[in-house]
Amino acid sequence: MAVDLNTVNRLAQLAKLEFNEVEKKEIQADLNRMLDFVNQLQEIDTENVEPLVYMLDESGTMRKDEVKQSIDQSDALKNAPDKDSDYIRVPKVLKRT
């Protein structure tokens, strides 16, 4: 299957992109090169190759979920640049419109 200019125009329309004629020719050539590569992959014999589900043979190791306090509130506030009683103050990042 080869990509023609009509296909490039349709893809550009679907992606809401605009290209000049030179860019369209370049995109057409790139898409045709990609399809040629995929066609080369289809020629590979995979008759006795089992499908790969995971990249590693190992299974995930589970650990016990334990709750532990790593830092208390006073230690967290100790190095805060700006704090207000029990909270760390941060600059406003959202604007109301």
Summary of the structure (lengths in Angstrom):
residues: 97
radius of gyration: 28.4
end to end distance: 50.9
largest distance: 68.5
contacts: 124
relative contact order: 0.08
helix: 39%
strand: 4%
